[in-house]
Amino acid sequence: MNKEPLYSKLNAYLSKNRLKSTKQRDAIVDTFFNLRDRHVRIDDRRLAIDLYKQGSLDWTGCQAMIPVEELEAQKDPSRPNGYKGADLQTYVIMANLYITPNVTRKGFDDPRVRQALSLAIDRRAMVETVTRAGEVPMLNFIPPGMGYEVIPTDVAPNCPEAQRLMAEAGYPGGQGFPKYELLFRTGTGMEPDIAPVVASQWQQCLGIKVKLAGMPMELWRPKTTEHNFDITFDGWQGDYPHPHTFAGLLAGKSSMNLSGYASTELDALLERGMRAVDPAEFQAAYRNVEEVILRDMPEINMWFRTWTFALRPEWTGITPNVLNAYPLRYLRRAQ
């Protein structure tokens, strides 16, 4: 392999975009020699994507998400972008975005209000026009791929039903409902974009107003863990492929249960699911868990995240999965 063209290309790229120190540049560039013949670690996500588009990498890896603007450009054949359709693979991962109401607050303590807030949200419209990264809208709090057969619920907004529930809870047209603060994290990428959309949909459908409050994670975390909030965006990335890694967040004693929700019924079902050995009992337990979550709506699930990487078609042994984990020993390249 001729190292000089690749060396020059990387050196020029790093010099212009990343590192000014020659010593730093050389240390990084040296790790890329024989790039097409062995795996290397690249900690710079943008660099991995650019090298792929230049033809110097065969796989962008599981940490370099292809940016939304490049995914959209790929759909337009008149806009060269360095990818072929067969290169891009999009799949659901163990991560979701949801809205957490503080159920100790007036109004949010009523499951009918929480149901109404969920029904007023047009998730699909936001995925298609705001986030645009292929997220999968779902009311279910447990994602696919957990060993549990998820039955997706209807995510279409239903404003008349939402209005009926609000009126039944004592807030017809939003009258008398407290004005609360909707928190979002400013460093997450999507939350600052979708928070005003959600607030607008609630106002248009339910007649309620919320004040938007963005803050960095270091301020958001203590505020929410101390339950010093009204309602907030939140999200989770699962630790292991089992329904409990998501459903267990809502256990009464869970330190990650920010809503203040507690249900002895749910706790008993979670315990049953964790102890289940028989597959039918396992499925039945978590089916009941989901029924309770969807009924009580302690968390308003928005969607599950997806991931897109680029991989040359001649490679095998990389199968998209919810763990986003890829043992390199299975990698094979066609000769």
N, C-alpha and C positions, 0 to 999 in steps of 0.2 A: 504494500500500500504506500502510495506517495504521500508523505506527511506534510510536505510544504504547502500545497493548496489549502488543506484543512487548517494548518497552523496559521496561515496568513488570514484566512477567513475569520477564524475565531479571534485571533489577536486584534484584527481590525474592529470586529464587533464589540469586544470587551473594552477596547480603548475608547470607542465612541459612546457606548451606552452604559458601561458598568464601572470598570476599575481603571484608575489612572496609573497605578503603580506597575511598573514593568515586571517587578518580582511577583506581584500578585497575579498579573495576567499570565505570565509564563507558568506559574504553578497550576493554574486552572487549565490552560491550554494543553499542558503535557498530559493531563488525564484523559484527553480525548483521542489520542493516537490509537489507531486500529479500532476506531469507533464502531465500524460496521462488523467487526469480528468478535466483539465481546461486549458485555454490559458494563456501563459506567454509571456512577451516581452524579446527577446534576441537580444541585440545589436551587438553581435559578430557573423558575418555571417559564418565564418568558424566553429565556435562552433555549430551553429544550424545544419549545414550539418553533422558534425561528430556525433552529438547526434542522428540525424535521422538514420544514418547508424548503430549506436549501438543499435537502437531499443527504445530509450528513448523519441523520438519525433514522432508525427504523421504527421507533416507538417513542411516544412522548412521555410514557410512564403513567402511573396512576395518580400522580400529584399535580400534573400540569393540565388543568382543565382548559379545553379549547374555548377561547372567549366567545361571547354571544355574537358579537359583530362578525366574527369569522365564520361562525356556523351559518349565519344568515347569508353571508357572501357566497358560501359554498352552494347555496340553493340557486344562485344566479350564475349561469354559465358564462355570462358576459363579463363577470368580475373575477379575474384570475386571483387565486388565493393560496396556491401551493398544496391543496388537498385534492384527492380523488374521492368520489362518493364511497367507494369500498374501503377507504382508509378509516373513516370515522365510525366509532361505535359508541352509542348512547345507551345507558342502562340506569335503573333505579338503584340507589345506594341506601344504606341504613341511616338516613338523616331526614328530618322533617322540620317544618316551620309551623308554629302554631301560636295562638293568642291565649294568654293566661289571664282570666279575670280573678281579681281578689274576691273570693266568695264570702268574705266577712263584710264587704261593703254593701250598703243598701242597694237593692236592685240586682246586683250581681249574686246576691244570696238566693235568688229565685231561679231554678233551672229553666223556667219558661223564658225568662229574659235571655239567658245564655243560649238557649235554642234559637230565639229570635235573632240574636246577633249573628249566629252562624248562618241562618237561612237568608239573611240580608246580603251576604257576601257573594259576589260573582267571582269565584276563584278562577274559572276557566278563562274569563276575559283578562284577568290580571296576568295569567301565565302566557297568554297569547300576545298581549300588547305591552306589558311592563317588564316582566322578568325575561321572557323569551328564551329560556335555557332548557325547555323541554320538561319542566317539572310535571309531576303527576298529581293533579288535584284529587284529594280524598278527604272524606270526613273521618274515616277509620284512623285510629291512633296507632295501630299496629301495621307496619309496612309489609309488603309481600316479601317472600324469601326467608321467613323466620321459622319454617317448619310447620306453620299454622296456615290453613287454607283461608285466606282473607276473602270475604265476600264484599266487594266494593259497594258503598252506598251512593245514592244519587247526590251529586254535588251541585246540581242546578239551583240557582237562587229561587226562593219562593217568597216573594214580598207579601202577598196577601196572607199567607200562613204566619209569617213573621209578625205582621201587624196584629193579627188575631191574638197571638200569644202575648204580645206586649199589652194589649188591651185587657186580656184576661188577668195579667199580672198587676193591673192597676195603673198602667201608663199608656192610655190611648193616645195615639199620635205623638208619643214621647212626652206628653204632659206630666209634669211632676217628677220626671226622671232627673237625678242629680247630674250636674256637669262634671265629668271626670276627665282625668289625664291619661292619654294613651302613650305609653313609653315605647321607644324603639332605640336600638343600638346604632350609633352613627358609623361604626366601623365595619358593618356587616355587608355592605354592598347593596343588598336589595331592600332592607327595611325602610330606609329613608324614602325610597321610591314608592313602596306600596302602602305605607302608613297613611298618607293623605288620601289615597284611593279608598281604603277601607273606611276612613272617617267620613268621606263623602257618601259612600254607599249607605252607611248607617243613618246619616242625616236625611238622605233622600227617601229611604224606605221607611225608617222608624221615627224620624223627626227628632232624633237625639243628637246632641253635639258633644264632641270630645275635643279637648285641647291636646295638641301634639307636643310631645316633649322628647327630643333626641338627646342622648348622652353617650359618652364612650363607655366601653365595657367596665373599666375600673370604677366608674360611678354607678353604673346600672347594677352590677353584681351585688354590692352591699345593700342597695336600696330594695332589691327584690328579695334577697334572702332574709331580710329583716321584716318582710311583708309590709314595707312602707310604700305601697303603690296602689293604684286603682286597677289598671289593666295594662298588660304589656305584651309585646311580641317576645317569643322565646323559641328555642329550637333544641333539638337533641340529635346526637349521632350515637347509634348503638354501639355497645361494647362487645357484644357476642350475638350470634344468629339464633336468638330465642325470643319469643314474644315478651318475656318478662323484662327484657332490657328497655322496652318502651312502656308497657302496661305497669310495670313496677314503680315507675316514676310517680304514679298516682296513689300509691299505698299511703295510708294515714301517717305512718312513721317515716316515710321517705324524706331525706334531707333535700331532695330535688323537687319536692312537691311545693311549689311556690304559691299555689292558689289558696291554700288553707283548706282545701276539700278533704273530707274524711268520710269513709263509708265502711262500716263493718261488713256489709254485704260484699263489697268489692274486695276487701282484704281477705275474706274467707275464700272467695273464688280464685284470687291470686295464689293463695296457699295451696289450694286444690290443684291448680295448674302446674305449680312447681313440683308437686309431689307425684303427679300423674306419670305412670309407667305405660299403661295401656294407651295406644294411639287414639282410640275413639274417646277415651276419657279426657285426654289432653286436648283434643279438638273441641269437645263439648265445654270444657272449663273455660277456654279462652274465647269461645263463641259467647258464653255468658258474660265474660269480662267485657267484651266489646259492647254487648247490649247495654250493660250498666253505664259504660263510658258515654255511649251515644245518647242514652236517656238523660243522664245527669249533666253532660257536657261540661266537666270541670276544665277541660282544655278545648279550644276551638281549633281543630286541626285545619291547616290550609292546604298543604301538599307535601309530597315526598320529593326530595331532591334527586336529580339525575347527574350523571357524570359522563363526559365525552372525552375519549382520547383518540389519538391517531395511531394507526398501526399498519405497516406494510402488509399486504395480503399474503406474502410468502412466508410469514411467521405463523406458527401454531403453538398451542400451549398457553395462550392468554385468553381466558374465558371470563367475560364480564360477570361480576358477582357482587352481592350486597355488601360484602366485607371490604370490597375494593382492595383485595390482597392477591398478589400474584407471585407464587413461589417460582423463582427463576430456573430451578432445576428442570421444570417442565418445558422450557422454551426450546423450540426447534425451528430451524430455518431450512426451507427447501433448497436443495442443491441445484 
